[in-house]
Amino acid sequence: MLMLTENATKVIGALVDNPGMPPGAGLRIATAEEGLSVSAADAPEETDQVLEEESARVFLEASAAATLADQILDAEVDEAGRVQFLLTPQ
């Protein structure tokens, strides 16, 4: 299963822990034509796998979960406040 670094856990937690997001919100990763899409989601889809670490919740669409099963997700925030995600093999 996808693993999260400490940085990813903090960044995802901060993204979904804001007044515009409902309790239980998370980051959803799904397959898309160009690879993977990443977006904030109010709740997981019915068939999503849910990964929870501390304050971070990640919703993995079934195909994305299979693709990312042996990956580590890292995240960083640049000086302009943009979030960048990085995948590396476990």
Stockholm file with secondary structure:
# STOCKHOLM 1.0

chainA/1-90         MLMLTENATKVIGALVDNPGMPPGAGLRIATAEEGLSVSAADAPEETDQVLEEESARVFLEASAAATLADQILDAEVDEAGRVQFLLTPQ
#=GR chainA/1-90 SS CCEECHHHHHHHHHHHSSTTSCTTCEEEEEEETTEEEEEEESSCCTTCEEEEETTEEEEECHHHHHHTTTEEEEEEECTTSCEEEEEEEC
#=GC SS_cons        CCEECHHHHHHHHHHHSSTTSCTTCEEEEEEETTEEEEEEESSCCTTCEEEEETTEEEEECHHHHHHTTTEEEEEEECTTSCEEEEEEEC
//
